[in-house]
Amino acid sequence: MAREFIVPGQIITGSGALTMAEETLKGLGKKALIVTDKVMIQLGNCAKVETALKNQGIDYAIYSEIVGEPTDTMIENGLKVYKENGCDFLVALGGGSPIDSMKAIGSLVVNGGNISDYMGKVIDVEMPPLVAIPTTAGTGSEATQFTIITDTKKDIKMLLKGKVLMPKLAIIDPQFTMTAPPKITAATGLDALCHAVEAYTSRKAQTLSDSFAMSAVKRIFKSLPVAFKDGKNEEARIQMSVAALEAGIAFNNASVTIIHGMSRPIGALFHVAHGLSNAMLMKECLGFALEGAYDRFADLGRAIGVADATDEDKAAAEKFLSAIEGIVKELETPTLAEFGIDKEEFFKVIDKMAYDAMDSGSPQNTMREVSEEQVKQIYRNLW
């Protein structure tokens, strides 16, 4: 069966990637809107992007009001800044939130309306050029046709999709990830691990996505603990930047499964960062998924060296799950209770979360039939 495989228009990776990208930036427009957050300005990362634009005579405006995970309100405000300043292309600098925000802003530039109008639809509108510069090694948003925006009126995280959301240029420069603190390094790195594992064990997996997913899993197990413990280790940061990109490309083409479906409602209702809520769910969700894909999980176990050819698939898959539990623990991932979520409040909304998880469509990509009742039980198991 023929399958389509989508990647960003141009990818520039490695130390000095921003400098190499300057000439490409020059051809994208005359005035950029830099979508970022206050931390990127304080750390001096935004100044580096400003210099790159100035070097090519490109004017710019800055929208730095992305606070936490993006909402429809932030998108409306960003669109206003874009139009008031006469911008003609967008540059996102930051983690998944600024990159997702840039995509959402871009989708409203020509046709207007509200971002919530696209819930349940494929976005297919005229877009300005998009440039993604990730500062965390995790979301992979620089390589995907997705954006996740919270609808503040309905209290849900919208997963919006469209090929037009693929950045025209992705600049993967590890200099920007060197400033990520350990907790962010852990949460975003485990997010990338979820992307890769889910892509490899998805019903929509394909040959090319398998290659990127497998490579990402191997890199993450080797380099994420190093980057977590020693943030100044440039080689570990480089490897994690590449792994996050690979994982993003993989799930962009194979989709995600049960973890992401169940993670978004937790994030929307309890304001847990996306990567962290994924990490909290990994043990229970992958333990559930194992039964339907022992061979696929076994491949991953052998790839990272915790299992070998003498192991039956079931045993190799279980060894991989143990390795997942180990890395989640090593990276000091808190439980829901340790994070400060009230058990009673959580149990009150399990029905809503399960409905929203199934409604997203992601759990159905799992290589095992999933019911809404089973999703509810997994939520209960987190306690």
MOQUI-V273272 format. One record per residue. RES is the residue in three letters. SS is DSSP state (H for helix, E for strand, C for the rest). Layout:
BEGIN
res->RES ss->SS
res->RES ss->SS
END
This chain:
BEGIN
res->MET ss->C
res->ALA ss->C
res->ARG ss->C
res->GLU ss->C
res->PHE ss->C
res->ILE ss->C
res->VAL ss->C
res->PRO ss->C
res->GLY ss->C
res->GLN ss->E
res->ILE ss->E
res->ILE ss->E
res->THR ss->E
res->GLY ss->C
res->SER ss->C
res->GLY ss->C
res->ALA ss->H
res->LEU ss->H
res->THR ss->H
res->MET ss->H
res->ALA ss->H
res->GLU ss->H
res->GLU ss->H
res->THR ss->H
res->LEU ss->H
res->LYS ss->H
res->GLY ss->C
res->LEU ss->C
res->GLY ss->C
res->LYS ss->C
res->LYS ss->E
res->ALA ss->E
res->LEU ss->E
res->ILE ss->E
res->VAL ss->E
res->THR ss->C
res->ASP ss->E
res->LYS ss->H
res->VAL ss->H
res->MET ss->H
res->ILE ss->H
res->GLN ss->H
res->LEU ss->C
res->GLY ss->C
res->ASN ss->H
res->CYS ss->H
res->ALA ss->H
res->LYS ss->H
res->VAL ss->H
res->GLU ss->H
res->THR ss->H
res->ALA ss->H
res->LEU ss->H
res->LYS ss->H
res->ASN ss->H
res->GLN ss->C
res->GLY ss->C
res->ILE ss->C
res->ASP ss->E
res->TYR ss->E
res->ALA ss->E
res->ILE ss->E
res->TYR ss->E
res->SER ss->C
res->GLU ss->E
res->ILE ss->C
res->VAL ss->C
res->GLY ss->C
res->GLU ss->C
res->PRO ss->C
res->THR ss->E
res->ASP ss->H
res->THR ss->H
res->MET ss->H
res->ILE ss->H
res->GLU ss->H
res->ASN ss->H
res->GLY ss->H
res->LEU ss->H
res->LYS ss->H
res->VAL ss->H
res->TYR ss->H
res->LYS ss->H
res->GLU ss->H
res->ASN ss->C
res->GLY ss->C
res->CYS ss->C
res->ASP ss->C
res->PHE ss->E
res->LEU ss->E
res->VAL ss->E
res->ALA ss->E
res->LEU ss->E
res->GLY ss->E
res->GLY ss->C
res->GLY ss->H
res->SER ss->H
res->PRO ss->H
res->ILE ss->H
res->ASP ss->H
res->SER ss->H
res->MET ss->H
res->LYS ss->H
res->ALA ss->H
res->ILE ss->H
res->GLY ss->H
res->SER ss->H
res->LEU ss->H
res->VAL ss->C
res->VAL ss->C
res->ASN ss->C
res->GLY ss->C
res->GLY ss->C
res->ASN ss->C
res->ILE ss->H
res->SER ss->H
res->ASP ss->H
res->TYR ss->H
res->MET ss->C
res->GLY ss->C
res->LYS ss->C
res->VAL ss->E
res->ILE ss->C
res->ASP ss->C
res->VAL ss->C
res->GLU ss->C
res->MET ss->C
res->PRO ss->C
res->PRO ss->E
res->LEU ss->E
res->VAL ss->E
res->ALA ss->E
res->ILE ss->E
res->PRO ss->E
res->THR ss->C
res->THR ss->C
res->ALA ss->C
res->GLY ss->C
res->THR ss->C
res->GLY ss->C
res->SER ss->H
res->GLU ss->H
res->ALA ss->H
res->THR ss->C
res->GLN ss->C
res->PHE ss->E
res->THR ss->E
res->ILE ss->E
res->ILE ss->E
res->THR ss->E
res->ASP ss->E
res->THR ss->C
res->LYS ss->C
res->LYS ss->C
res->ASP ss->C
res->ILE ss->E
res->LYS ss->E
res->MET ss->E
res->LEU ss->E
res->LEU ss->E
res->LYS ss->E
res->GLY ss->C
res->LYS ss->H
res->VAL ss->H
res->LEU ss->H
res->MET ss->C
res->PRO ss->C
res->LYS ss->C
res->LEU ss->E
res->ALA ss->E
res->ILE ss->E
res->ILE ss->E
res->ASP ss->C
res->PRO ss->H
res->GLN ss->H
res->PHE ss->H
res->THR ss->C
res->MET ss->C
res->THR ss->C
res->ALA ss->C
res->PRO ss->C
res->PRO ss->H
res->LYS ss->H
res->ILE ss->H
res->THR ss->H
res->ALA ss->H
res->ALA ss->H
res->THR ss->H
res->GLY ss->H
res->LEU ss->H
res->ASP ss->H
res->ALA ss->H
res->LEU ss->H
res->CYS ss->H
res->HIS ss->H
res->ALA ss->H
res->VAL ss->H
res->GLU ss->H
res->ALA ss->H
res->TYR ss->H
res->THR ss->C
res->SER ss->E
res->ARG ss->C
res->LYS ss->C
res->ALA ss->C
res->GLN ss->C
res->THR ss->H
res->LEU ss->H
res->SER ss->H
res->ASP ss->H
res->SER ss->H
res->PHE ss->H
res->ALA ss->H
res->MET ss->H
res->SER ss->H
res->ALA ss->H
res->VAL ss->H
res->LYS ss->H
res->ARG ss->H
res->ILE ss->H
res->PHE ss->H
res->LYS ss->H
res->SER ss->H
res->LEU ss->H
res->PRO ss->H
res->VAL ss->H
res->ALA ss->H
res->PHE ss->H
res->LYS ss->H
res->ASP ss->C
res->GLY ss->C
res->LYS ss->C
res->ASN ss->C
res->GLU ss->H
res->GLU ss->H
res->ALA ss->H
res->ARG ss->H
res->ILE ss->H
res->GLN ss->H
res->MET ss->H
res->SER ss->H
res->VAL ss->H
res->ALA ss->H
res->ALA ss->H
res->LEU ss->H
res->GLU ss->H
res->ALA ss->H
res->GLY ss->H
res->ILE ss->H
res->ALA ss->H
res->PHE ss->H
res->ASN ss->H
res->ASN ss->H
res->ALA ss->H
res->SER ss->C
res->VAL ss->C
res->THR ss->C
res->ILE ss->H
res->ILE ss->H
res->HIS ss->H
res->GLY ss->H
res->MET ss->H
res->SER ss->H
res->ARG ss->H
res->PRO ss->H
res->ILE ss->H
res->GLY ss->H
res->ALA ss->H
res->LEU ss->H
res->PHE ss->H
res->HIS ss->C
res->VAL ss->C
res->ALA ss->C
res->HIS ss->H
res->GLY ss->H
res->LEU ss->H
res->SER ss->H
res->ASN ss->H
res->ALA ss->H
res->MET ss->H
res->LEU ss->H
res->MET ss->H
res->LYS ss->H
res->GLU ss->H
res->CYS ss->H
res->LEU ss->H
res->GLY ss->H
res->PHE ss->H
res->ALA ss->H
res->LEU ss->H
res->GLU ss->H
res->GLY ss->H
res->ALA ss->C
res->TYR ss->H
res->ASP ss->H
res->ARG ss->H
res->PHE ss->H
res->ALA ss->H
res->ASP ss->H
res->LEU ss->H
res->GLY ss->H
res->ARG ss->H
res->ALA ss->H
res->ILE ss->C
res->GLY ss->C
res->VAL ss->C
res->ALA ss->C
res->ASP ss->C
res->ALA ss->C
res->THR ss->C
res->ASP ss->C
res->GLU ss->C
res->ASP ss->H
res->LYS ss->H
res->ALA ss->H
res->ALA ss->H
res->ALA ss->H
res->GLU ss->H
res->LYS ss->H
res->PHE ss->H
res->LEU ss->H
res->SER ss->H
res->ALA ss->H
res->ILE ss->H
res->GLU ss->H
res->GLY ss->H
res->ILE ss->H
res->VAL ss->H
res->LYS ss->H
res->GLU ss->H
res->LEU ss->C
res->GLU ss->C
res->THR ss->C
res->PRO ss->C
res->THR ss->C
res->LEU ss->H
res->ALA ss->H
res->GLU ss->H
res->PHE ss->H
res->GLY ss->C
res->ILE ss->C
res->ASP ss->C
res->LYS ss->H
res->GLU ss->H
res->GLU ss->H
res->PHE ss->H
res->PHE ss->H
res->LYS ss->H
res->VAL ss->C
res->ILE ss->H
res->ASP ss->H
res->LYS ss->H
res->MET ss->H
res->ALA ss->H
res->TYR ss->H
res->ASP ss->H
res->ALA ss->H
res->MET ss->H
res->ASP ss->H
res->SER ss->H
res->GLY ss->C
res->SER ss->C
res->PRO ss->H
res->GLN ss->H
res->ASN ss->H
res->THR ss->E
res->MET ss->C
res->ARG ss->C
res->GLU ss->C
res->VAL ss->C
res->SER ss->C
res->GLU ss->H
res->GLU ss->H
res->GLN ss->H
res->VAL ss->H
res->LYS ss->H
res->GLN ss->H
res->ILE ss->H
res->TYR ss->H
res->ARG ss->H
res->ASN ss->H
res->LEU ss->C
res->TRP ss->C
END
